[in-house]
Amino acid sequence: MKAQFIELSPPNEKTILIKQVDQEFLSNPLHFHELCELVLILESYGKRVVGNHVDSFSAGDLVLMGPNIPHIWRNDDIFLNPQHNERARAIVLYFPADFLLQLTDDQATISAMQQFIKRSKRGLRFHGQTLEQATELIKSLAQKKSFSRITGFLNLIELLHQAEECENLASEGYKPSFGEQETNRINNVYIYVMQNFREEVSLGIAAELVNMTPNAFCRFFKRHTQKSFSKFVNEMRIGHACKLLMNKQLSISEICYQSGYQNLTNFNKFFKTIMRKSPREYRKEMDM
């Protein structure tokens, strides 16, 4: 299937393709492809799923996704409001996984690049000084042509490969098991949760979306995502709560209800289970 953050045709085996995204709303379906995909969000926010990892994204998000890992990026529904003025802006790089291997016969370099691509198959998110340096390289790379684009790209990959300021997204041992039919089914469920996590999310409705009984759906969902449906929903809600905690004008109680929880006890319990710290501790760490 097509490799798309927005619609495009896959590059040939020796091509680095750079796409500058500027649109009203990111709404591509869950998809996967054989290319590596590096996404830098310049403007906008929403929810993303990479493999079986769920989180919010915002400006400055930088994620590398290796070959064949299912992913979906979707703006929050406020972007559909005609009065909403923000745009969805990003720079996306696509390149074949073996692109770097074709440039050298040095076995140490080949081995290092193979390990890097292997890590990217779980998705890699970069932060700190690595994020700052990579952002400048990507922005300049988008303006380069021909040979200077290749040398700039190699400098970028060297930076990312050596970076310690990064984290894997999908869980260790995650293995994609999607065919086209399963991808379409899971996509319908993901969109349903993304649109409704602030309210009640119904297992029955989710099961109906894929024409299954609730029990069959739970087995199907866990088989393909390696986590339960309830855990997925809670991760979506807690990811949203983490973004809201950056707004010091909102109280913990307000964030609880805006994230889809009906009481503080449940909110605190799930937040601590997923984030390994309380909402108050999380907010305090952001001030350090």
C-alpha positions as CSV (number, residue, x, y, z in Angstrom):
1,M,0.0,0.0,0.0
2,K,1.1,3.6,-0.4
3,A,3.5,5.2,2.0
4,Q,1.6,8.3,3.0
5,F,1.6,10.9,5.6
6,I,-0.3,12.7,2.9
7,E,-0.8,11.1,-0.5
8,L,2.4,10.2,-2.4
9,S,3.9,7.5,-4.4
10,P,6.8,5.5,-2.8
11,P,10.2,6.6,-3.9
12,N,12.5,4.2,-5.8
13,E,15.1,2.2,-3.9
14,K,17.8,4.9,-4.0
15,T,15.7,8.0,-3.3
16,I,15.4,10.3,-0.3
17,L,12.0,11.9,-0.6
18,I,11.2,15.0,1.5
19,K,7.6,16.2,1.8
20,Q,6.5,19.5,3.3
21,V,3.0,19.1,4.8
22,D,0.8,22.2,5.1
23,Q,-2.9,21.4,5.4
24,E,-5.9,22.0,7.6
25,F,-6.2,18.5,9.2
26,L,-4.1,15.4,9.4
27,S,-6.4,12.4,9.0
28,N,-4.6,9.7,7.2
29,P,-5.8,6.2,8.0
30,L,-3.7,3.6,9.9
31,H,-1.1,2.4,7.4
32,F,2.3,0.8,7.0
33,H,4.9,0.6,4.2
34,E,8.4,-0.6,3.5
35,L,10.0,2.8,3.8
36,C,11.6,4.4,6.9
37,E,9.6,7.6,7.7
38,L,11.0,10.5,9.8
39,V,8.3,13.0,10.9
40,L,9.0,16.5,12.4
41,I,5.8,18.3,13.5
42,L,6.2,22.0,13.0
43,E,2.7,23.1,13.9
44,S,-0.5,21.3,15.2
45,Y,-1.3,18.7,17.8
46,G,-3.3,15.6,18.2
47,K,-2.9,11.8,18.8
48,R,-0.6,9.3,17.2
49,V,-0.3,5.6,17.4
50,V,3.0,4.0,16.4
51,G,2.9,0.2,16.5
52,N,1.1,-0.4,19.9
53,H,2.3,2.9,21.4
54,V,-0.4,5.6,22.0
55,D,0.5,9.2,22.8
56,S,-0.3,12.9,22.1
57,F,1.8,14.9,19.7
58,S,2.4,18.6,19.3
59,A,4.8,21.0,17.6
60,G,8.4,19.8,18.0
61,D,7.5,16.1,17.9
62,L,10.2,14.1,16.0
63,V,9.6,10.4,15.4
64,L,11.5,7.9,13.2
65,M,9.4,4.9,12.1
66,G,11.1,1.9,10.5
67,P,9.7,-0.3,7.8
68,N,6.3,-1.9,8.1
69,I,5.3,-0.5,11.5
70,P,1.6,0.5,11.5
71,H,1.1,4.2,12.3
72,I,-1.6,6.9,12.3
73,W,-1.3,10.6,13.1
74,R,-4.6,12.5,13.6
75,N,-5.2,16.1,14.7
76,D,-7.7,16.7,17.5
77,D,-11.2,17.4,16.2
78,I,-10.9,21.1,17.0
79,F,-8.9,21.4,13.8
80,L,-12.2,20.7,12.0
81,N,-13.8,23.8,13.4
82,P,-14.0,26.4,10.6
83,Q,-13.0,29.1,13.2
84,H,-9.8,27.3,14.1
85,N,-6.8,29.1,12.6
86,E,-3.9,26.7,13.2
87,R,-2.5,24.6,10.4
88,A,-1.1,21.1,10.3
89,R,2.5,21.6,9.3
90,A,5.2,19.0,9.2
91,I,8.4,17.9,7.3
92,V,8.4,14.2,6.4
93,L,11.4,12.3,5.1
94,Y,11.0,8.9,3.4
95,F,14.0,6.7,2.6
96,P,14.5,2.9,2.0
97,A,15.9,1.0,4.9
98,D,18.9,-0.2,2.9
99,F,19.7,3.2,1.4
100,L,22.7,3.7,3.8
101,L,23.9,0.2,3.3
102,Q,24.4,0.8,-0.4
103,L,26.9,3.6,0.3
104,T,29.6,1.6,2.0
105,D,31.4,-1.7,2.2
106,D,32.6,-1.1,5.7
107,Q,31.3,-3.9,7.9
108,A,31.3,-1.8,11.1
109,T,29.2,0.9,9.5
110,I,26.9,-1.6,7.9
111,S,26.4,-3.4,11.3
112,A,25.7,-0.1,13.1
113,M,23.2,1.0,10.5
114,Q,21.4,-2.4,10.6
115,Q,21.1,-2.1,14.4
116,F,19.7,1.5,14.0
117,I,17.1,0.4,11.5
118,K,16.2,-2.5,13.7
119,R,15.6,-0.1,16.7
120,S,13.5,2.1,14.4
121,K,11.1,-0.8,13.8
122,R,9.6,0.0,17.2
123,G,9.5,3.7,16.5
124,L,12.0,6.2,18.0
125,R,11.1,9.6,19.5
126,F,13.9,12.1,19.9
127,H,14.2,14.9,22.5
128,G,16.6,17.3,24.2
129,Q,19.6,18.7,22.3
130,T,19.3,15.9,19.7
131,L,15.8,17.2,18.9
132,E,17.1,20.8,18.6
133,Q,20.0,19.9,16.3
134,A,17.9,17.5,14.2
135,T,15.2,20.1,13.7
136,E,17.7,22.6,12.3
137,L,19.2,19.9,10.0
138,I,15.8,18.8,8.7
139,K,14.7,22.4,8.0
140,S,17.8,23.1,6.1
141,L,17.7,19.7,4.3
142,A,14.2,20.6,2.9
143,Q,15.9,23.5,1.0
144,K,18.8,21.5,-0.4
145,K,19.1,19.9,-3.8
146,S,21.1,17.1,-5.3
147,F,24.5,16.2,-3.7
148,S,24.1,18.7,-0.8
149,R,20.8,17.0,0.1
150,I,22.6,13.6,0.4
151,T,25.4,14.9,2.5
152,G,22.9,16.8,4.7
153,F,20.9,13.6,5.1
154,L,24.0,11.6,6.1
155,N,24.8,14.2,8.8
156,L,21.2,13.9,10.1
157,I,21.3,10.1,10.3
158,E,24.7,10.2,12.0
159,L,23.2,12.5,14.7
160,L,20.2,10.3,15.2
161,H,22.2,7.1,15.2
162,Q,24.5,8.3,17.9
163,A,21.8,10.0,20.0
164,E,21.1,8.8,23.5
165,E,18.2,11.3,23.9
166,C,15.6,9.1,22.4
167,E,13.1,6.5,23.4
168,N,11.5,3.5,21.7
169,L,7.7,3.7,21.3
170,A,6.2,0.3,20.6
171,S,6.8,-2.2,23.4
172,E,9.8,-4.6,23.3
173,G,8.9,-7.7,21.4
174,Y,6.2,-5.9,19.4
175,K,5.7,-7.5,16.0
176,P,3.3,-6.1,13.4
177,S,0.7,-8.6,12.3
178,F,-1.6,-6.5,10.1
179,G,-2.8,-7.4,6.7
180,E,-4.9,-4.9,4.7
181,Q,-8.2,-6.2,6.1
182,E,-7.0,-6.1,9.7
183,T,-5.5,-2.6,9.1
184,N,-8.9,-1.3,8.0
185,R,-10.7,-2.8,11.0
186,I,-8.1,-1.5,13.5
187,N,-8.2,1.9,11.9
188,N,-12.0,2.2,12.5
189,V,-11.5,1.4,16.1
190,Y,-8.6,3.8,16.5
191,I,-10.6,6.7,15.0
192,Y,-13.6,5.8,17.2
193,V,-11.4,6.0,20.3
194,M,-9.7,9.2,19.2
195,Q,-13.0,10.9,18.6
196,N,-14.7,9.7,21.8
197,F,-12.0,9.2,24.5
198,R,-13.2,12.3,26.4
199,E,-16.6,10.7,26.8
200,E,-17.7,7.2,27.4
201,V,-16.0,4.6,25.1
202,S,-18.1,1.5,24.6
203,L,-16.6,-1.9,24.1
204,G,-19.9,-2.9,22.4
205,I,-19.7,-0.1,19.8
206,A,-16.0,-0.9,19.1
207,A,-16.9,-4.5,18.5
208,E,-19.8,-3.6,16.2
209,L,-17.4,-1.5,14.1
210,V,-15.5,-4.6,13.1
211,N,-18.6,-6.9,13.1
212,M,-17.6,-9.0,16.0
213,T,-18.9,-10.0,19.4
214,P,-17.3,-8.2,22.3
215,N,-15.3,-11.3,23.4
216,A,-14.1,-12.0,19.8
217,F,-13.2,-8.3,19.4
218,C,-11.1,-8.3,22.7
219,R,-9.1,-11.3,21.4
220,F,-8.7,-9.8,18.0
221,F,-7.5,-6.4,19.4
222,K,-5.0,-8.0,21.8
223,R,-3.7,-10.3,19.1
224,H,-2.9,-7.4,16.8
225,T,-1.8,-4.7,19.3
226,Q,-0.5,-6.9,22.1
227,K,-2.5,-5.0,24.7
228,S,-6.1,-5.0,25.9
229,F,-8.7,-2.5,24.5
230,S,-9.2,-1.0,27.9
231,K,-5.5,-0.3,28.2
232,F,-5.4,1.3,24.8
233,V,-8.3,3.6,25.8
234,N,-6.6,4.6,29.1
235,E,-3.3,5.2,27.3
236,M,-5.1,7.6,24.9
237,R,-6.7,9.4,27.8
238,I,-3.5,9.7,29.9
239,G,-1.5,10.9,26.8
240,H,-4.1,13.7,26.5
241,A,-3.8,14.4,30.2
242,C,0.0,14.8,29.9
243,K,-0.5,17.4,27.3
244,L,-3.1,19.3,29.4
245,L,-0.8,19.3,32.4
246,M,1.4,21.7,30.5
247,N,-1.3,24.3,30.9
248,K,-0.8,25.6,34.4
249,Q,-4.2,27.3,34.3
250,L,-6.0,23.9,34.5
251,S,-6.4,22.2,37.8
252,I,-5.8,18.4,38.2
253,S,-9.5,18.0,38.7
254,E,-10.3,19.8,35.4
255,I,-7.7,17.7,33.5
256,C,-9.2,14.6,35.0
257,Y,-12.7,15.3,33.5
258,Q,-11.4,16.7,30.2
259,S,-9.5,13.4,29.7
260,G,-12.5,11.2,30.0
261,Y,-12.4,10.2,33.7
262,Q,-15.4,10.5,36.0
263,N,-13.5,10.7,39.3
264,L,-10.0,11.7,40.5
265,T,-9.4,8.3,42.1
266,N,-9.5,6.4,38.8
267,F,-7.6,9.2,37.0
268,N,-4.8,9.1,39.6
269,K,-4.7,5.3,39.5
270,F,-4.4,5.0,35.8
271,F,-2.0,8.0,35.4
272,K,0.4,6.4,38.0
273,T,0.1,3.0,36.4
274,I,1.0,4.3,32.9
275,M,3.4,7.2,33.7
276,R,4.9,5.7,36.9
277,K,4.2,8.9,38.8
278,S,1.2,11.0,39.9
279,P,-0.2,13.9,37.8
280,R,1.1,16.3,40.4
281,E,4.6,14.8,40.2
282,Y,4.5,14.8,36.4
283,R,3.6,18.5,36.4
284,K,6.3,19.4,38.9
285,E,9.0,17.6,36.8
286,M,8.0,19.7,33.8
287,D,9.0,22.8,35.8
288,M,12.5,21.6,36.5
